[in-house]
């Protein structure tokens, strides 16, 4: 009887040792010796069983069942986090579980150029597979969110989606991005040197958005801003072409490239050829330099400017001088053809 008992104990010990060795081998051995990067996704709400099966299916672990057992013993079944992870076929199961439990998803750079409007930002987001354009625009027009972020009742967040490069993951929510962009705007705006002005913050942002769209030459922004400030003081209409284009976009969803005489004469609430003072609201999201130029414009007596068709402008004080420059740079076809900086940047 004693011999039978000892035999059973020995079998149990050997079985346990075998299982322990197999577990050790599985836990600390990689399924491949050849390095190959694999992007692995843990979807929202995925059970550990599904995660383990996906890992096995992609050849990253040898057995989903063994992984599940080992994860239960070590507490990893409750630690995995939603995300997109960079794994390698040479990784051991323990390394894989540590990574997919870290929450450190693959990062993507999302760049918002200066002067981009909210519709363009939404399209960029969707084109890069980082978000839903419709949801982004819905949030940009959410009155409760706007009120919470800006403490103002505005129709949308145009002008406040600060242009810079943002680090995102595939699972960054659109609302998180919107909040971050607006918070960055508020931070930058607070840092800028402010001259005494009769303009409200929203009016500053609106004017800065026009300044941003009017020139491709950064050094000209303070002069462009001075022209608009001078016009406002004299109760002159701003007569800015980009405001026409944005008004058409806001009303029709179409972003035109060229302006017709009919467009100039047709009223929309952004068209500064038809409305007095500032447009209805911002027409783009201005960067730091445009905001600063609007808050601290150059000192000048200029009331007009006309494009040289290569990114810079000629500034004039009188309508007569302005008309001379228009004839020279805009009415002469040889001065315009193929030289517009807008045409070049669109190619």
Order of alpha helices (4+ residues) and beta strands (2+ residues): alpha-beta-alpha-alpha-beta-alpha-beta-alpha-alpha-alpha-beta-alpha-alpha-alpha-alpha-alpha-alpha-beta-beta-alpha-alpha-alpha
